[in-house]
Amino acid sequence: MERALREARLAAERGEVPIGAVIVGPDGAMLAAAGNRTEQDRDPTAHAEMLAIRAAAAKLGAPRLVDCDLYVTLEPCPMCAQAISFARIRRLYWGAADPKGGGIEHGPRIFDQPTCHHKPELYPGLSEGEAGELLRVFFRERR
Amino acid sequence: MERALREARLAAERGEVPIGAVIVGPDGAMLAAAGNRTEQDRDPTAHAEMLAIRAAAAKLGAPRLVDCDLYVTLEPCPMCAQAISFARIRRLYWGAADPKGGGIEHGPRIFDQPTCHHKPELYPGLSEGEAGELLRVFFRERR
């Protein structure tokens, strides 16, 4: 999660919403790390989790990240939650909760849907304080 | 929708689930067209809609596709539905309904969630017969 937080801080420095994600392979080695890049890439799908999933899948040469774990600083949105399910992520760790845009414990609760065919093990609240503080500072400075 | 069906047929020829998508700009000109490429790209996020959104955003140089319309042969999944919302797509036309994996009229019903901040105008059932038949033939041949 330390590395995910670092990616979030780097995203903030680029003017992006500070969210970072890391994917770790079955052997514990880091496969991919990314920060949010929606503005820089001019891509509404360029959330940290999506970029990390795409990079890890490219590295493994497989569309399913079996036995891989994902760390992200904020509760994933519905788009990312569904992508995490498609990618067959084993364990999902996240930092701050997102009542406004989250898709796991809020809104559509993607993993609780009968149409969701893979649900990772969930570990919310990891480094929650630091992850949330990064977001609060970012938005405070922009208002 | 004719062009989206063509992309779906091309996807089937590549061994992909036959789904195609097209994005049309405010002036009625086509901005992007894509078929499903999850296998070819080894990317669990490479659904036709996602690829079309990313290509159109890159073309416009903007993460929001204001006044653009999206045509897709199957009801979008929750990941694509949320991406369509983020991209601010104006009108969404789709072909066949997807009771097992759809995210608009089925499952998490993304656009009906209070956490969904943009809902496009919805036009389901366009060329529904042909779009559904492509999928039925594809899965029948693989069983």
Contacts between the chains, C-beta under 8 A, distances in Angstrom:
chain1	res1	chain2	res2	distance
A	38	B	63	5.2
A	39	B	63	6.7
A	41	B	63	7.8
A	42	B	57	5.5
A	42	B	58	6.5
A	42	B	60	7.7
A	42	B	61	5.4
A	42	B	62	5.7
A	42	B	63	5.1
A	43	B	54	5.5
A	43	B	57	5.3
A	43	B	58	7.1
A	43	B	63	5.9
A	44	B	53	6.5
A	44	B	57	6.2
A	44	B	63	4.5
A	44	B	64	6.6
A	44	B	65	7.8
A	44	B	83	6.3
A	44	B	86	4.1
A	44	B	87	4.4
A	44	B	88	8.0
A	45	B	45	7.3
A	45	B	50	5.8
A	45	B	53	6.3
A	45	B	54	6.0
A	45	B	83	5.0
A	45	B	86	7.2
A	45	B	87	7.9
A	46	B	63	7.8
A	50	B	45	5.8
A	53	B	44	6.5
A	53	B	45	6.3
A	54	B	43	5.5
A	54	B	45	5.9
A	57	B	42	5.5
A	57	B	43	5.3
A	57	B	44	6.2
A	58	B	42	6.5
A	58	B	43	7.1
A	60	B	42	7.7
A	61	B	42	5.4
A	62	B	42	5.7
A	63	B	38	5.2
A	63	B	39	6.7
A	63	B	41	7.9
A	63	B	42	5.1
A	63	B	43	5.9
A	63	B	44	4.6
A	63	B	46	7.8
A	64	B	44	6.6
A	65	B	44	7.8
A	77	B	82	6.3
A	78	B	78	5.5
A	78	B	79	7.5
A	78	B	81	7.7
A	78	B	82	4.3
A	78	B	103	7.9
A	78	B	108	6.6
A	78	B	110	5.9
A	78	B	113	7.6
A	78	B	115	7.6
A	79	B	78	7.5
A	79	B	79	5.0
A	79	B	80	7.9
A	79	B	82	3.6
A	79	B	83	5.2
A	79	B	86	7.0
A	80	B	79	7.9
A	81	B	78	7.7
A	82	B	77	6.3
A	82	B	78	4.3
A	82	B	79	3.6
A	82	B	82	7.3
A	82	B	103	7.3
A	83	B	44	6.3
A	83	B	45	5.1
A	83	B	79	5.2
A	86	B	44	4.0
A	86	B	45	7.1
A	86	B	79	6.9
A	87	B	44	4.5
A	87	B	45	7.9
A	88	B	44	8.0
A	100	B	115	6.4
A	101	B	115	5.7
A	102	B	115	7.2
A	103	B	78	7.9
A	103	B	82	7.3
A	103	B	108	7.8
A	103	B	115	7.4
A	106	B	115	6.1
A	107	B	108	7.9
A	107	B	113	4.6
A	107	B	114	7.1
A	107	B	115	3.4
A	107	B	116	7.3
A	108	B	78	6.6
A	108	B	103	7.8
A	108	B	107	7.9
A	108	B	108	3.3
A	108	B	109	7.2
A	108	B	110	5.9
A	108	B	113	5.1
A	108	B	115	7.4
A	109	B	108	7.2
A	110	B	78	5.9
A	110	B	108	5.9
A	113	B	78	7.6
A	113	B	107	4.6
A	113	B	108	5.0
A	114	B	107	7.1
A	115	B	78	7.6
A	115	B	100	6.4
A	115	B	101	5.7
A	115	B	102	7.2
A	115	B	103	7.3
A	115	B	106	6.1
A	115	B	107	3.4
A	115	B	108	7.3
A	116	B	107	7.4
